[in-house]
């Protein structure tokens, strides 16, 4: 038996965390110097949405929001609780190209190896964020329920991760500009011309801009089309959508996608505060398995073939 860990950037709703038996190690978040939790394990879907609106309204109103990552010791303490129960550990991390979180977890595991030589510990870099990371953890839970050993689950997900697409659009470029994703000049020009960027997680695990759309409506339609053109074996998949207080638009996207394809499930959740701070209110992101991350209509399941086979059994 093994325990599955994620950091709170994985954006898994608390109800799904409870359903799939996943352990969440939370980042810390401060709004105007006041601490708020990034993950409440007891929250309902409605409570998460209400708290999300409050948070993103604070961003809209110019609040100073800062995040603090999980320390090496915090990771070690969390993992050790499972190790003491003679359980193996699988941690699925926010991409190394976005955060130093993966490296902290790796160092925590190294610090525990000698003390727990009979336990297996794996840290998987998702090369993704939000539900691109979270869906891998949910799939790990599904595979675990089949009595699959931790090392095989790690191998399957490590192969599949480059088939897990994360695509998103933002409403205001200033949040990306503040973190260096786009220049201030480009942000000003984009907002003036009502240009909405389409961004994705690359094969290197970093966020890149790959398309532009004129206006919000066009950007949402582009997201929908990208899913429909690139998703493979949707009936085996859980699709993820994360929104930064754009609930009604997220429902529209879900409805439009489900008019065209049948999926196993659809998780719709408020964007986690840590990564949501950097993309801003009204961001909408979609997560699904495609052939790769090039978004060129390739439906050959080269990376996620084994995972999809297991999910279909």
C-alpha positions in Angstrom: 0.0 0.0 0.0 1.2 3.5 -0.7 0.0 7.1 0.1 -0.4 9.7 -2.7 0.6 13.2 -1.9 0.2 16.5 -3.8 0.9 20.1 -3.0 -2.1 22.4 -3.0 -1.3 23.7 -6.5 -2.8 20.5 -7.7 -6.1 22.2 -7.3 -8.1 19.0 -6.5 -11.4 19.9 -4.9 -11.6 18.8 -1.3 -14.6 16.5 -2.0 -12.4 14.7 -4.6 -9.4 14.6 -2.3 -11.7 12.7 0.2 -13.1 10.5 -2.5 -9.8 9.4 -3.9 -7.8 9.3 -0.6 -5.2 11.8 -1.6 -3.1 13.8 0.9 -2.5 17.5 0.3 0.4 19.5 1.6 -0.7 23.1 1.5 1.2 26.2 0.4 0.8 29.3 2.5 -0.9 32.4 1.2 -1.1 36.0 2.6 -3.5 38.7 1.6 -2.5 42.1 2.8 -0.4 40.3 5.4 -3.2 38.1 6.7 -2.7 34.4 6.4 -5.3 32.3 4.5 -5.2 28.6 3.8 -4.7 27.5 0.2 -6.5 24.2 0.9 -9.3 23.4 3.3 -9.8 19.6 3.6 -13.3 20.0 4.9 -14.7 22.5 2.4 -17.7 21.8 0.2 -17.7 22.7 -3.5 -19.9 25.7 -2.7 -17.6 26.9 0.0 -14.6 26.7 -2.3 -16.4 28.8 -4.9 -17.4 31.4 -2.3 -13.9 31.6 -0.9 -12.5 31.8 -4.4 -14.7 34.8 -5.3 -13.6 36.5 -2.1 -10.0 35.9 -3.0 -10.1 37.0 -6.6 -12.2 40.1 -5.7 -9.3 41.0 -3.3 -6.9 40.7 -6.3 -9.2 42.8 -8.4 -9.2 45.5 -5.7 -5.4 45.6 -5.6 -4.7 43.5 -2.5 -1.1 42.5 -1.9 -1.1 38.7 -2.2 2.0 36.6 -1.4 2.6 32.9 -1.5 5.1 30.7 0.5 6.2 27.3 -0.7 6.4 24.1 1.2 9.8 23.6 3.0 12.0 20.6 2.8 11.2 19.8 6.5 7.4 20.2 5.9 7.7 17.6 3.1 9.8 15.3 5.2 7.4 15.5 8.2 4.4 14.7 5.9 6.1 11.8 4.2 7.4 10.4 7.4 3.9 9.9 8.8 3.2 7.4 6.1 6.6 5.8 6.3 6.0 5.1 10.0 2.9 3.3 9.1 5.0 1.1 6.7 3.4 2.7 3.6 5.3 3.7 0.5 5.1 7.3 -0.8 4.2 8.8 -4.2 4.4 12.6 -4.4 3.2 14.4 -7.6 4.6 17.9 -7.8 3.9 21.2 -9.4 6.3 21.6 -12.4 9.9 22.3 -11.8 9.6 25.0 -14.5 7.2 26.9 -12.4 8.4 26.4 -8.8 11.2 24.9 -6.7 8.7 22.6 -5.0 9.8 19.5 -6.7 13.4 20.0 -5.7 12.4 20.5 -2.0 10.4 17.2 -2.1 13.3 15.4 -3.7 15.7 16.6 -1.0 13.1 15.6 1.7 13.0 12.1 0.3 16.8 11.9 0.2 16.9 12.8 3.9 14.6 9.9 4.7 16.1 7.1 2.7 18.6 5.8 5.3 16.1 5.8 8.1 13.4 3.9 6.1 15.4 1.6 3.8 12.5 -0.8 3.4 10.0 1.8 2.1 9.8 3.1 -1.4 9.5 6.8 -2.1 8.9 8.5 -5.5 8.6 12.2 -6.4 7.0 12.7 -9.8 7.5 16.1 -11.6 4.1 16.6 -13.3 5.6 19.2 -15.8 2.2 20.9 -15.2 0.1 22.8 -12.7 -3.4 23.0 -11.3 -5.5 20.0 -12.5 -2.8 18.9 -14.9 -1.0 17.9 -11.8 -4.2 16.9 -9.9 -5.6 14.6 -12.5 -2.4 12.6 -12.4 -2.9 12.1 -8.7 -6.5 11.0 -9.2 -5.4 8.5 -11.8 -2.7 7.3 -9.4 -5.5 6.6 -6.9 -7.5 4.7 -9.5 -4.5 2.6 -10.3 -3.8 2.0 -6.6 -7.3 0.7 -6.2 -6.3 -2.1 -8.7 -3.6 -3.1 -6.2 -0.9 -1.8 -8.6 2.5 -1.3 -6.8 3.8 2.2 -6.4 6.8 1.7 -8.7 4.5 0.7 -11.6 2.1 3.6 -11.0 5.0 6.0 -11.0 6.3 4.5 -14.3 2.9 4.8 -16.0 2.3 8.4 -14.9 5.8 9.5 -15.6 5.3 8.3 -19.2 1.8 9.8 -19.5 2.6 13.3 -18.1 3.7 14.7 -21.5 0.3 13.7 -22.9 -1.5 15.7 -20.2 -2.3 19.1 -21.7 -2.9 22.3 -19.8 -4.3 25.2 -21.8 -5.6 28.5 -20.5 -6.5 32.1 -21.2 -6.3 35.1 -19.0 -8.5 38.2 -18.8 -5.9 40.8 -17.9 -2.2 40.5 -18.9 -1.0 42.5 -16.0 -0.7 39.5 -13.7 1.4 37.6 -16.2 3.5 40.7 -16.7 4.1 41.0 -13.0 5.7 37.5 -13.0 7.7 38.0 -16.2 5.5 35.8 -18.4 5.0 38.8 -20.8 6.6 42.2 -20.9 4.8 45.2 -19.5 4.7 46.8 -23.0 3.1 43.7 -24.4 0.6 43.6 -21.6 -0.4 47.2 -22.1 -0.7 46.7 -25.8 -2.7 43.5 -25.4 -5.2 45.0 -23.0 -5.6 48.1 -25.2 -6.3 46.0 -28.2 -8.5 43.5 -26.2 -6.1 40.7 -27.2 -6.4 37.6 -25.1 -3.4 35.2 -25.0 -3.7 31.4 -25.1 -1.1 29.7 -23.0 -0.1 26.1 -22.4 2.3 23.9 -20.5 5.2 23.0 -22.8 7.2 19.8 -23.1 9.8 21.4 -20.9 7.3 22.1 -18.1 7.2 25.8 -18.5 4.3 28.1 -19.5 4.4 29.4 -23.0 2.1 31.6 -25.1 1.1 29.9 -28.3 -1.9 31.7 -29.7 -3.7 35.1 -29.5 -7.5 35.7 -29.7 -9.3 39.0 -30.2 -11.7 39.2 -27.3 -12.9 37.0 -24.5 -15.6 35.1 -26.5 -13.1 34.1 -29.2 -10.5 33.0 -26.6 -13.1 30.7 -24.9 -14.2 29.2 -28.2 -10.5 28.6 -29.1 -10.1 26.6 -25.8 -13.1 24.5 -26.6 -11.9 23.7 -30.1 -8.4 22.9 -28.9 -9.9 20.2 -26.6 -12.1 18.8 -29.3 -9.3 18.7 -31.8 -6.7 17.1 -29.6 -8.4 14.9 -26.9 -7.9 11.2 -27.3 -10.3 8.5 -25.9 -12.3 11.0 -24.0 -14.7 8.3 -22.6 -11.8 7.1 -20.4 -10.8 10.5 -19.2 -11.7 13.0 -16.5 -11.6 16.5 -17.9 -10.5 19.3 -15.7 -11.5 22.9 -15.7 -10.2 25.5 -13.3 -11.5 29.1 -13.2 -10.5 32.1 -11.2 -14.0 33.3 -10.4 -15.4 32.7 -13.9 -17.9 30.1 -12.9 -20.6 30.9 -15.5 -18.2 30.8 -18.3 -16.7 27.6 -17.1 -20.2 26.0 -17.2 -20.6 27.3 -20.8 -17.3 25.6 -21.8 -18.3 22.3 -20.1 -21.7 22.4 -21.9 -20.2 23.1 -25.3 -17.6 20.3 -24.9 -20.1 17.7 -23.7 -22.3 18.5 -26.7 -19.6 17.0 -28.9 -17.9 14.3 -26.8 -18.7 11.9 -24.0 -16.2 12.0 -21.1 -15.9 9.8 -18.0 -16.2 12.8 -15.6 -15.7 16.5 -15.5 -14.1 18.3 -12.6 -14.9 22.0 -12.4 -13.2 23.9 -9.6 -12.0 27.3 -8.5 -8.3 28.0 -9.4 -6.1 27.4 -6.4 -4.9 30.6 -4.8 -1.1 30.0 -5.2 -1.0 29.7 -8.9 -4.1 31.8 -9.4 -2.3 34.8 -8.0 0.1 34.7 -11.0 -2.6 34.4 -13.7 -5.3 36.6 -12.3 -9.1 36.8 -11.9 -11.2 35.2 -14.7 -8.5 32.9 -15.9 -9.9 29.7 -17.3 -7.8 26.6 -17.8 -8.6 23.2 -19.3 -6.7 19.9 -18.7 -7.0 16.7 -20.8 -4.9 13.9 -22.3 -3.9 14.4 -25.9 -1.3 12.7 -28.1 1.3 15.3 -27.0 1.4 19.0 -26.0 1.9 20.4 -29.5 -1.8 20.8 -30.1 -1.6 20.0 -33.7 -4.5 17.5 -33.8 -2.2 14.5 -33.2 -4.4 11.8 -31.6 -1.8 9.1 -31.4 -1.6 8.1 -27.7 2.2 7.8 -27.7 2.8 9.1 -24.1 -0.4 8.1 -22.3 -1.1 4.8 -24.1 -0.5 2.6 -21.1 -2.5 4.9 -18.7 -5.5 5.0 -21.0 -5.4 1.2 -21.4 -5.5 0.8 -17.6 -8.3 3.4 -17.3 -10.3 1.5 -19.8 -10.1 -1.8 -18.0 
